């Protein structure tokens, strides 16, 4: 008996998933560093971050408060000025 009776009706597997994972990344970041000015000094908020995400891959971004999650997301989207 299936211990998760709803799982089979909710889960969908893309038949092209394996082909898509082998393709080029849809997001690629290499050696990203973002610094903020603090008085006369510059402080690195994130330093040397690299990642890539291929089609159909799903990731979560987790970390402690102040670890740079929002800075990373805004830098990737081009929202930092």
N, C-alpha and C positions, 0 to 999 in steps of 0.2 A: 504494500500500500504506500502511496506517495505521501510523505510527511508534510509536504507543501502542496496541497491540492490546487491552489491558485497559481502556482509558479508556471505550470505548463501553459496556462491561458494568458499569462502576462508576458512571458519571455518570447522575444522574437530574435532569431539569428539571421543576419543579413547573409544571403548565399554568396555574395561577392566580397565579403569581409576579408578573406585571406588575400584576394587579389589587390584590394585597396590598401591593406597594411603594407604590402610590398612596394607601393608607389612612393613617390616623393613626398616629403613632409609638407603639410599645409601651413605649419608654423615652424620656423627655425630661428633660434636666437643663439648667437655666439659671443661669449665674453662680454656680456652687457654689464656696465658699471654706471650707476647713477649717484651723483653727489649733490648735496644741498649746501648752500652757503649758510654759515653760522658765524655771524660777525665778520671777521676778516678771514676765517678759515673755511675750508671745504671739508665736509664730512661725508664719507661714503655711506649711502643708505643700503645699496646692494653692490656687490663687487664680484666680477667675473662669472656671472650667471650664464650658463649655456643649457639649452633644451631644444628638443624637437618633438613635434606632435604630428603623427601621420593620420590620414583619413580613418575614421571609425574608432580611433583611440580616444579614451576619456580619462582625464586627469583631474585631480583636485589639488588646490594650492592651500596648504595648511602651515601654520607656524604661530609662534607666540606673538602677542601684541607688540607692535613696533619692530617686527622682524623684516619688514619690507614687502609684504604681500601686495599691498595696494600700490606701492611704488613700482613694483615689477609689472603689474597689470596695466597701470597707466603708461609706463614707458613702452610696453608692447603695442598699446593702442595709439601711441603718439599724442597723449594728452598732456605731457609735461612740456613746459615752455621754456 
